[in-house]
């Protein structure tokens, strides 16, 4: 396993075709400061360019928190002008995760609140253990979810449920979060990272060309009418139908052997 640091508080660990994007600011429960936001964005930019990465798992080194959201101590010290300059820096962190071309899985335990939950929502799948507490409490401090929460949450749970959760600013414990679809898998305590990595390894065993194209079709087609969505799917199909991965996958199936994906 190799590790590369991005600033003081973010690391990327590589194990084969799986990359682990690690939030590592334990003294602040991974509160996202300007510096940390830049590091997340830089790490995501590097991962997006790496054709050898087939799946990403977003994890935390803190025992009691995935991420508690924006660094409100830093925010309290910013002038209005500084807040405006900070905004694109903050957005780049969330869009960096959201726009990863390969599947991204969040491994959540403890608090995932505000921007922390938005980082998880930016992933394709959320795995959580029973200690997880999620929510978007921004209106309780006079702002709104600004890392994609008002758009990503209703896509998961519907407009009315998202409105209730955002307007009330309430925190949701793991069992209810799973029942509502706020998280996708509920593990035994302390097993969120291990299960997320296992899921990522299973994804990474499939065609990287096929998986990336499927993610693109899922993302671009969401919210479109059926006819338009099917056109998105057809365009994605055309990108893989004549690929090396398609040829290798069919050959491996017929020869009853594991595929050796060329990734192109």
N, C-alpha and C positions, 0 to 999 in steps of 0.2 A: 504494500500500500504506500502511495506517495501523498505528500501534503504540500500545498502551496498557500501561503498567507496573502490576504488582500487587506492591507492595513493591519491594525492591531486586533480587530474584533471579528474578522471573517476569515474562514479557511475553506479550501476545497480539498477534499481527500478523494483520491482515485483508487479504485479497486477493480481492475479489469475494465469492463464497459460501463460501470456504474460510478457516478460521482456523487459525493456527499457534500452539500453546501451547508457549512456549519456556522451557526450564530454563536459567537463566543465572547460575549460581554457579560460575564456572570455577576460582576459587582453591581450592575444596573439592571439585572434580569432581562438583558438583551434589549433594553430600550433603544430605539433607533435614533441616534443623533445624526447630524449632518455628515460627520466623518464615516459613521457606520453605513449610512445610506449610500455614500459614494463607493464604499467597499463592496456592498451587495451588488450594485450596478456593475462595477468592474468585473466581479467574479462571474456574473451572469453573461456579460459580454464575451468573456473568454470561453465560457462553457458553450455558448451559442455557436462559436466558430469551430469548436472541436468536433470533428466528424466521428471520432472514436467514442464519444460519450453517447450512450443509448438511453440512459435514464438518469434522473437527478433526484436525490432525496434531501429535503430541507430539514435539518435537525438543530437541536440546541444542546449546549453543554451544561446548562443550568438544571439543577435537580427539580426545581419547583416551578419552572416557567419555560415555555417555548419562546414567547416574546410578549412583553407588556405594552407594546405599541410605541408611539412617538416619545422621545425624550422631552418630557414636559418641563423639566428643570432648564434645559437649554432653551426651549420655546419661550419660557417666561422671561428670559433675558434678551430676546430679540426685539428690535424695533419693527415698525410696520414695513419699512423698506427692507430690512434684513429678512423678514418673513417672506416677502415677495421673491427675494433672491434665493431663499431656501426652497421654495416650492418646486421648481424643476428638479432640484437635487433629490428631494423626497420622492417625487413621482418616478424618477428614473429607477429607483430601487424596486418599486412595486411592478412597474412595467417590465423591468428586467426579468423578474421571475415569471410574470404572466406570458411573456413572449419567448420563453425558452422553446426551441423547436422540437425538443424531445420531451417525453412525458416527465412531469415533475410530481413528486409525492411528498406531502408534508407529514412529518412524524411529530405529533403533538402530545405533550404531557404538561400538566400544570396550566398556568395562565397563558392564554392566547387571546389577548384583548386589543381592541382598536386596530392599530396598524399591524400588530402581531397576528391577529386573526385574518387581516387582509392579505398578509404574506401567505398564509395557509390557503385562503380562498383563491389566490393567484395560481395555486398548483392544480393539477388535474384530479388528484385523489388526496383525501385527508385521512390519515390513520391516527387514532387517538387511544390513549389508555384511560382507565377510570378516573385518574386525577385531573383530567383536562377540564378546564373551565373556559368557555369561549364567549365572545360577545363583541358588540360594536357600541361602546358607551360614549361616543364622542359628543352627542348632544348634551350630556350631563356636564361637560366643561365648555360649552358654548360654541362648538364647531360641529362639523358633520364628518362622516367617514370620507377621507380624501385619498385613500389608497386603492380605490376601486370597490369599496364595500357596497355603495348604493347601487352598483351595477352587477356585481358578482353575486351578492347574496340572493336577490330575487331570481336570478338564473338557477340557483340551487333549490330554493324553497318556495318560489312564487312571490308575487308582489305583496299580497296581504300579510303573509307571514313575515316577510322581510320588513315591512312597515312596522308591524308590531314590535319586532326585535330592535329595530333602529330607534323608533320613537320612544320606547320605554327604557332604552339603554341598559336593559337587564343582562345579567350574566347567566349563562346556561351551562349546567353541569353535564358531564360526559354522557350519561344515560339518555337524558332528554335530547341532547345535541345529536346523538345517533338516531334517535327516534324521529327527529324532525328533518334529518338529512343534512345537518350542519357539518357532520363528519361522516365518513363513509364506512370505516371499519373501526370496531372497538376491540381492543386487545386486552390481555391480562396486564396488570399493573407492571410498569417498567419494560414492557415489550413493544412499545410503539416503534422505536427505532429499528429493532431487529425485524419486525414484521414488514415495515416499510422497505427495508433493504432487501428482504426476501422477495417482496413483490417486484421491486426494481430489477432484481436479477432475473426473474421470470420474464419480465418485459424485454430485458436486454437480450434474451435468447431468441427473440423473434427478429424478423427482418427490420433493420433500422430504417431502410427506405420506406417500407410499408407502414411502420409505426409512425414515423414523422408525417407521412402523407395522411394517415388516418387522423392524427391530431389536428392537422391543418383543416381537414374537411369538417371535423367536429366543431372547431372554433369558428370557421368562416360560415358554416351553414346554420349555426344556432340563431334562432330568431327569424330566419327567412321563411317565406311560405314554401310549401313542399316542392313546388316546381323549381323554384330558384335553388333550394337546397339540393335537389337532385342534380342540378347543373354543377354546383360546387363539388359534389361527390364525383361526378363524371370527370371533371377537370383533374381532380386528385387521382382518380383511377388511371388516367392517361399518363400521369407522371411515373407510375410504377409498372404499368403493363408491359413496357418494353425495357425494363431495367435489368441489370445484372442480378439483382436480388430475386426478381421474379423467375428468371431462368434457373438460378441455383435452387430456389425453393421447390420448383416443380421437379427438377432432376433429383434432388435429395429425397423427395416424397416417393418417386417411382423406384429409386434405388434403395429405399428403406434404410437411409443413413441420416445422421444429423447434418443440417445445412451448414455450410461454411460461407456465411454471407459476405459478399464483396463490398456491400454498403454503398452501391452506386447503381 
